[in-house]
Amino acid sequence: MKKKMALIVSLTVVLLLSGCWDVSEPQRMYYVDGIGIDFKDGQYEIYMQIINFANVAKSETPAPQTAQAEIGFAKGKTMEEAFFKLYRSIDQKVFWGHMTFLIFSEDALKSENAISVIDSFLRHRETRYQILTYCTQEPIKDILLVTPLLNKSITASKLSNPLHTKELETFVEPVDLRNLVIKLNEPSHEVNIPFVTINKNWENTNEPTEETALTGVGVFSKDGFKGFVKNEAAKGVQWMHNKKARGDVTFKLDSKERDYLTVDLEKLSTDVKPIVKNNDVKFEVDVKFNAIINGFKGKITTDEIRKGIVAAVKKDIKTTYEEGLKLDADIYRLSEHLYRKDVKTWKKLEKDGKISLTADSLSKINVTVNKVNPGRKSFDETIKE
């Protein structure tokens, strides 16, 4: 009798434990990877990129006959209304926990409700603070339809994983929602959002292909969108953020018969020092590099290379700074450096969280090249004419 009772109890427990009625099977859900936000004619236009996780799970290179992503589109008077309209055409549960990026159009950033859009994604119970943010002037749908080179999984795209290429070049520092909120809440209450374009310089044996590229920044503040700094005008940004970066500079050496030289730079450190005199503040910048020479012609010296690097980097930093001033933007967050190091002076000089900047505010740029690596034991040419 005791054995029968024990068996009945065991069976009852097993039956109860097996009833996971509220759990959704992975294959019965759609997974959001990216969201695009546009704003036209007083309405929000949203683009939802749903990815095929079967491709990610099976191999790095997805099956060519399988669509990597689907793009849904809807619009409404509010962003939430647009999403609910889109839900009407979706036949499975939507999971937001794997969302990796959010991209804004220029019009969306200019909208007076841009801050509330950001806040909505922060408040959603399934989204995370690590969602990366971007801005663009390209059609958002076209960007979301771009697949990585060689048909790699779309989860390995530049927008989903921008740090994959940090060993090649660190042109623009990625910004996630956490950093975006911090920078908007602290002086100078502005943030540089990576600017995305579509690069059409690739092709395969069948047709031209496209890839996304980060080619500048859009400056966004609590008071609204200020504008873009793009391409060559934005090169100074990579030398001024505190994280280790890799980039390049191209310059002409003193000797007239020589061609241009491109040097790889690995940034070791950046230090910004506010110098206060009589309620006037100026900033001195110290940047330190190691340089790598990949190829050159003729005899060159480390002094020539150092001189060229110093001039090129100073020009990049100054050019980007001046482009920021045209937008009334503190593109290097100099106000924050004063706030961190001399809060009393910052309180005297700040207005709406930032200090007034002029072309002379960035008074000194010191560039130090610690080491010049020729890639070989000497600067002698490998092949001599």
Beta strands, then each sheet from edge to edge (+ up, - down):
strand 1: 29-40
strand 2: 43-51
strand 3: 69-76
strand 4: 93-95
strand 5: 101-105
strand 6: 132-136
strand 7: 190-203
strand 8: 208-221
strand 9: 224-230
strand 10: 246-252
strand 11: 260-277
strand 12: 280-293
strand 13: 362-373
sheet 1: 3+ 2- 1+ 4+
sheet 2: 3+ 2- 1+ 5+ 6+ 7+ 8- 9+
sheet 3: 10+ 11- 12+ 13+
end
